[in-house]
Amino acid sequence: IAVCAILFGVFLCASAEAMSPTIYFQMADKYKDTINPFAAMVQSAHETGYWRSYLWVHGYNGAGLKADKAWRNSGRPYLSKHSQESSNGRYHTKHSYFRRYESPSEFIGDYVAKIRKDYPLCVKNCDSIWGYLAGMYRGCVGKWATDHKYYEKLAEKTLKLAPEIYAEGWKVKLLEDYKMAREQAKLENWQIEIIERNLMNAGVLH
């Protein structure tokens, strides 16, 4: 048992090391006409715990994409596990099915297809990090996640990862994208409050 645990730990670390914010951003950047590469990377980093989650290690599912009955009945691969859901501001555990992929590139292709099909405002707002994330709350089938703190968590992760991708220009980038999203009326008031609070805490907005 101990040997199996060690081997699994080695496999887990190796899989995690194979993906990083920079590598994921470069992979997503190939689809920048549909998605915002940085925002998509932030979302995946949050969903997978920096690509160490069960869904990523065992199925390259980088954004918690569910496997509905149509997916499962078609014979496509999927994983079964308990997940944390949010309802009326309270968390609970639910048994769910998730899509499984053979590679990161297969996942990103399916992710892009889902964004294009179900989240047209993300596509329309793909020129702005904040606008793209806001689009996840106005999808054709509802919002992306049930977590009532999802946008806030993504905003915090955005500030944390921006320096790694945009180097010394990260503050300018986040501020410009925020101004763009506000000018084009892409943000709701509660989203503006979250963004401004995080930008002020990071010294980006005064």
Secondary structure as the mmCIF struct_conf table of DSSP 4:
data_model
#
loop_
_struct_conf.conf_type_id
_struct_conf.id
_struct_conf.beg_label_comp_id
_struct_conf.beg_label_asym_id
_struct_conf.beg_label_seq_id
_struct_conf.end_label_comp_id
_struct_conf.end_label_asym_id
_struct_conf.end_label_seq_id
HELX_RH_AL_P HELX_RH_AL_P1 ALA A 2 GLU A 17
TURN_TY1_P TURN_TY1_P1 ALA A 18 ALA A 18
HELX_RH_AL_P HELX_RH_AL_P2 PRO A 21 ALA A 28
HELX_RH_3T_P HELX_RH_3T_P1 ASP A 29 TYR A 31
TURN_TY1_P TURN_TY1_P2 LYS A 32 THR A 34
BEND BEND1 ILE A 35 ILE A 35
HELX_RH_AL_P HELX_RH_AL_P3 PRO A 37 THR A 48
TURN_TY1_P TURN_TY1_P3 GLY A 49 ARG A 52
BEND BEND2 SER A 53 SER A 53
HELX_RH_AL_P HELX_RH_AL_P4 TYR A 54 GLY A 59
BEND BEND3 GLY A 62 ALA A 63
STRN STRN1 LYS A 66 LYS A 66
HELX_RH_AL_P HELX_RH_AL_P5 LYS A 69 ASN A 73
TURN_TY1_P TURN_TY1_P4 SER A 74 GLY A 75
STRN STRN2 TYR A 78 SER A 87
TURN_TY1_P TURN_TY1_P5 ASN A 88 GLY A 89
STRN STRN3 ARG A 90 ARG A 99
BEND BEND4 GLU A 102 SER A 103
HELX_RH_AL_P HELX_RH_AL_P6 PRO A 104 ASP A 118
HELX_RH_AL_P HELX_RH_AL_P7 PRO A 120 LYS A 124
TURN_TY1_P TURN_TY1_P6 ASN A 125 ASP A 127
HELX_RH_AL_P HELX_RH_AL_P8 ILE A 129 GLY A 135
TURN_TY1_P TURN_TY1_P7 MET A 136 TYR A 137
BEND BEND5 ARG A 138 ARG A 138
STRN STRN4 GLY A 139 GLY A 139
TURN_TY1_P TURN_TY1_P8 CYS A 140 VAL A 141
STRN STRN5 GLY A 142 GLY A 142
BEND BEND6 TRP A 144 TRP A 144
TURN_TY1_P TURN_TY1_P9 HIS A 148 LYS A 149
HELX_RH_AL_P HELX_RH_AL_P9 TYR A 150 TYR A 166
HELX_RH_3T_P HELX_RH_3T_P2 ALA A 167 GLY A 169
HELX_RH_AL_P HELX_RH_AL_P10 TRP A 170 GLU A 183
TURN_TY1_P TURN_TY1_P10 GLN A 184 ALA A 185
HELX_RH_AL_P HELX_RH_AL_P11 ASN A 189 ASN A 201
TURN_TY1_P TURN_TY1_P11 ALA A 202 GLY A 203
BEND BEND7 VAL A 204 VAL A 204
#
